[in-house]
């Protein structure tokens, strides 16, 4: 089965975790700790079942201020690799790039832009069997309905991690993972805008498409949403 290496790695991690718990040892720490308060903490096997296979992705948010009952946050995605007994930071957005940007306060007002949110969708084997990638969706808004991004992170040379592909769309874009025996895919949902469509009036209000990797190439089918290979929308 294509999944057996990752399943074996998960079982090994659970066994080690149980052994640590039996001895009363604390689980590996996150170094440095993610900013703000943690919203999600996701295990992901970015290197398959080899040494240092287990990584962790953390979505967190930091309160910047509030006005008229509205709270404004800076969101972060922090991705850690297990090294020397601790999870050590390898990628953090916005510091190391997208999909999240830096939130700033408007001049003379208690308002911060862009308004953000983010969610770790999960992990899947999109590029080759036995190795996982991480799926994250995010949204930012400064005017109108803003823009949404679905980003897949993969391991990169030198023991790091980077965006492998992103899909961008005005207003809204959500993702779900479908696991299959022949590889995983991401189902995308959002409004479709033709080239001449106004933001108020999508060409297709509820469009669905599939993001997949086959033969070394990423595709979105049908081509409703914009694809960015190797980086995130500018």
Backbone torsions as a table, in degrees:
resi	resn	phi	psi	omega
1	UNK	NA	141.8	-177.4
2	UNK	-65.0	-24.1	-174.0
3	UNK	-89.1	-6.6	-171.8
4	UNK	-60.1	-36.5	178.5
5	UNK	-61.8	-43.4	-179.3
6	UNK	-69.6	-39.4	177.6
7	UNK	-61.2	-41.3	178.0
8	UNK	-62.4	-40.5	179.7
9	UNK	-66.1	-38.8	178.4
10	UNK	-64.0	-44.3	179.1
11	UNK	-62.5	-39.2	177.7
12	UNK	-63.3	-43.1	179.8
13	UNK	-63.5	-40.0	178.2
14	UNK	-65.3	-38.8	178.5
15	UNK	-63.6	-44.4	178.9
16	UNK	-64.4	-40.1	179.2
17	UNK	-62.5	-41.1	179.2
18	UNK	-65.4	-38.8	179.1
19	UNK	-65.0	-40.1	178.4
20	UNK	-64.2	-41.5	179.9
21	UNK	-63.7	-37.2	-179.2
22	UNK	-65.3	-32.8	179.3
23	UNK	-86.3	-8.1	-179.3
24	UNK	83.3	11.9	179.3
25	UNK	-77.4	148.6	177.7
26	UNK	-77.1	149.0	175.5
27	UNK	-65.6	161.4	179.9
28	UNK	-56.9	140.1	-178.6
29	UNK	-87.0	163.6	175.1
30	UNK	-95.7	122.5	-174.0
31	UNK	-125.1	115.1	-9.8
32	UNK	-75.0	165.6	178.7
33	UNK	-63.2	146.6	178.7
34	UNK	-64.5	148.0	-179.9
35	UNK	-67.0	150.9	174.5
36	UNK	67.9	-149.3	-178.6
37	UNK	-103.2	138.6	-177.9
38	UNK	-76.2	131.9	177.5
39	UNK	-104.7	-40.3	178.5
40	UNK	-140.8	148.6	176.2
41	UNK	-138.4	109.4	-169.7
42	UNK	-117.8	128.9	171.8
43	UNK	-79.4	141.7	178.3
44	UNK	-150.2	136.2	-177.3
45	UNK	-101.2	78.8	-174.6
46	UNK	-71.5	-20.0	-179.0
47	UNK	-110.8	13.5	-179.4
48	UNK	77.5	-137.8	-173.7
49	UNK	-107.7	15.7	179.7
50	UNK	-81.8	-169.4	176.6
51	UNK	-61.0	145.4	179.7
52	UNK	57.9	37.7	-176.3
53	UNK	-71.5	-35.3	-171.8
54	UNK	-81.6	124.1	172.8
55	UNK	-117.9	166.4	174.8
56	UNK	-133.4	139.5	175.5
57	UNK	-116.6	131.1	-176.1
58	UNK	-124.1	124.7	169.7
59	UNK	-97.2	127.8	-179.0
60	UNK	-140.4	164.0	179.0
61	UNK	-142.1	146.4	-178.1
62	UNK	-121.3	125.2	-179.3
63	UNK	-71.0	126.1	179.2
64	UNK	-99.3	-29.7	-179.7
65	UNK	168.5	178.3	179.5
66	UNK	-147.2	155.7	177.8
67	UNK	-155.5	130.3	177.3
68	UNK	53.1	39.6	177.2
69	UNK	82.4	-2.1	178.9
70	UNK	-99.6	129.7	178.1
71	UNK	-100.6	140.7	-178.2
72	UNK	-116.5	131.0	-174.5
73	UNK	-124.9	148.6	161.8
74	UNK	-95.8	123.3	177.2
75	UNK	-95.5	149.1	179.1
76	UNK	-134.2	147.1	165.3
77	UNK	-120.6	119.3	-178.9
78	UNK	-117.0	129.0	-178.3
79	UNK	-118.4	126.3	-172.2
80	UNK	-118.9	143.1	172.8
81	UNK	-108.5	144.2	178.6
82	UNK	-79.3	112.7	-178.9
83	UNK	-142.5	132.4	173.6
84	UNK	50.6	46.6	173.1
85	UNK	78.8	8.0	178.8
86	UNK	-147.2	157.2	171.9
87	UNK	-84.6	117.8	-174.1
88	UNK	-111.6	138.0	-172.6
89	UNK	-63.8	130.5	177.8
90	UNK	-120.4	-23.2	178.9
91	UNK	-154.9	137.2	175.2
92	UNK	-144.9	126.0	174.1
93	UNK	-102.9	131.0	20.5
94	UNK	-93.5	-4.9	-173.4
95	UNK	-58.3	-42.3	-175.8
96	UNK	-100.4	8.4	-178.8
97	UNK	128.3	-167.4	-174.7
98	UNK	-75.4	177.5	14.4
99	UNK	-88.5	-13.8	-179.0
100	UNK	-86.1	149.2	177.5
101	UNK	-114.7	173.8	-178.6
102	UNK	-80.2	128.4	178.0
103	UNK	-84.7	133.7	-179.3
104	UNK	-129.3	155.2	-179.3
105	UNK	-83.6	138.4	176.4
106	UNK	-69.0	145.8	-178.5
107	UNK	-61.9	123.7	174.4
108	UNK	72.0	16.2	-178.1
109	UNK	-144.1	151.3	177.1
110	UNK	-88.9	60.5	178.7
111	UNK	-135.4	137.5	-179.0
112	UNK	-121.3	136.5	-179.9
113	UNK	-132.2	152.4	-4.5
114	UNK	-76.9	155.5	171.5
115	UNK	-75.3	128.5	-170.7
116	UNK	-123.1	158.6	158.3
117	UNK	-155.2	160.0	-177.6
118	UNK	-150.8	155.3	179.0
119	UNK	-150.0	133.0	171.6
120	UNK	-79.5	116.8	-178.1
121	UNK	-75.9	-40.6	-179.8
122	UNK	149.4	-164.3	-178.2
123	UNK	-125.7	148.0	178.8
124	UNK	-154.4	166.5	178.4
125	UNK	-102.1	90.8	-175.1
126	UNK	-98.5	-32.2	-170.4
127	UNK	-98.3	-35.4	174.6
128	UNK	-163.2	154.6	-176.9
129	UNK	-62.2	143.3	174.0
130	UNK	84.5	-4.8	180.0
131	UNK	-126.4	128.3	-177.6
132	UNK	-96.2	157.2	168.2
133	UNK	-125.6	162.5	-174.4
134	UNK	-107.8	133.5	179.9
135	UNK	-110.7	128.7	-178.4
136	UNK	-132.8	136.1	172.4
137	UNK	-114.9	146.1	-177.9
138	UNK	-147.2	159.7	178.9
139	UNK	-143.0	138.7	176.5
140	UNK	-134.1	140.9	-177.1
141	UNK	-142.2	126.4	172.8
142	UNK	-122.3	-26.7	176.9
143	UNK	-153.2	155.9	-177.4
144	UNK	53.9	-137.4	-177.5
145	UNK	-97.4	0.7	177.5
146	UNK	72.9	-152.9	-178.2
147	UNK	-144.9	154.8	-178.2
148	UNK	-125.7	151.0	-177.3
149	UNK	-139.7	137.8	168.4
150	UNK	-113.5	123.6	-174.8
151	UNK	-122.7	136.4	173.5
152	UNK	-109.3	122.2	178.2
153	UNK	-98.9	139.7	179.2
154	UNK	-134.7	159.4	175.5
155	UNK	-65.9	149.8	-180.0
156	UNK	-131.4	165.6	-178.4
157	UNK	-57.1	150.1	179.1
158	UNK	84.4	16.8	176.6
159	UNK	73.0	25.2	-179.0
160	UNK	-113.6	-168.1	-178.7
161	UNK	-145.1	149.0	-177.2
162	UNK	-156.0	160.7	174.9
163	UNK	-63.4	127.2	175.5
164	UNK	-88.6	-36.7	-179.7
165	UNK	-160.7	150.1	174.5
166	UNK	-136.8	153.6	174.1
167	UNK	-126.0	128.1	-178.5
168	UNK	-115.2	154.2	-179.8
169	UNK	-159.6	143.1	173.7
170	UNK	-64.3	147.0	169.7
171	UNK	72.1	-59.6	-170.9
172	UNK	-156.3	143.6	171.3
173	UNK	-161.1	123.1	178.7
174	UNK	-122.0	160.6	-173.9
175	UNK	-135.8	146.6	168.3
176	UNK	-135.6	151.8	-178.0
177	UNK	-102.8	132.5	172.5
178	UNK	-110.8	120.7	-179.7
179	UNK	-92.4	130.1	-179.6
180	UNK	-136.1	159.0	-179.1
181	UNK	-64.2	-24.9	-179.3
182	UNK	-102.3	18.0	-179.2
183	UNK	118.5	161.7	-176.7
184	UNK	-100.6	156.3	176.5
185	UNK	-135.8	164.3	177.0
186	UNK	-113.6	126.0	174.8
187	UNK	-91.1	127.6	-177.7
188	UNK	-108.8	140.7	179.2
189	UNK	-136.2	132.1	178.3
190	UNK	175.3	175.9	176.6
191	UNK	-74.2	144.1	176.2
192	UNK	-104.8	129.6	178.7
193	UNK	-114.7	118.7	170.6
194	UNK	-68.6	169.8	-173.0
195	UNK	-58.1	-31.8	-176.3
196	UNK	-103.6	11.9	-176.4
197	UNK	-84.2	139.5	174.9
198	UNK	-80.0	156.7	-177.8
199	UNK	-63.1	-25.2	179.3
200	UNK	-73.2	-21.8	-166.5
201	UNK	-135.8	80.5	179.4
202	UNK	-62.7	147.7	178.0
203	UNK	-62.4	-38.3	178.1
204	UNK	-137.2	105.0	-172.9
205	UNK	-61.1	-32.6	-177.0
206	UNK	-129.8	86.8	-178.6
207	UNK	-102.2	148.1	176.1
208	UNK	-128.0	145.8	179.1
209	UNK	-150.6	168.1	-179.0
210	UNK	-120.8	126.5	172.5
211	UNK	-96.6	122.4	-176.7
212	UNK	-142.5	164.1	178.9
213	UNK	-125.4	119.5	-178.4
214	UNK	-147.2	133.3	179.3
215	UNK	61.4	32.2	179.3
216	UNK	78.5	12.0	-175.0
217	UNK	-132.1	137.6	174.1
218	UNK	-89.4	138.8	177.1
219	UNK	-139.5	152.6	169.8
220	UNK	-117.6	119.7	-175.7
221	UNK	-129.5	124.4	-10.5
222	UNK	-63.3	167.8	-173.5
223	UNK	-83.8	60.4	-178.5
224	UNK	-84.1	-28.3	-171.6
225	UNK	-122.3	151.9	-171.2
226	UNK	-82.6	132.1	-175.8
227	UNK	-100.5	135.6	176.4
228	UNK	-128.2	106.7	-177.0
229	UNK	-88.2	126.7	175.5
230	UNK	82.9	-0.1	178.0
231	UNK	-160.4	-179.1	-179.3
232	UNK	-110.4	163.3	-179.3
233	UNK	-55.1	139.5	179.4
234	UNK	-69.1	NA	NA
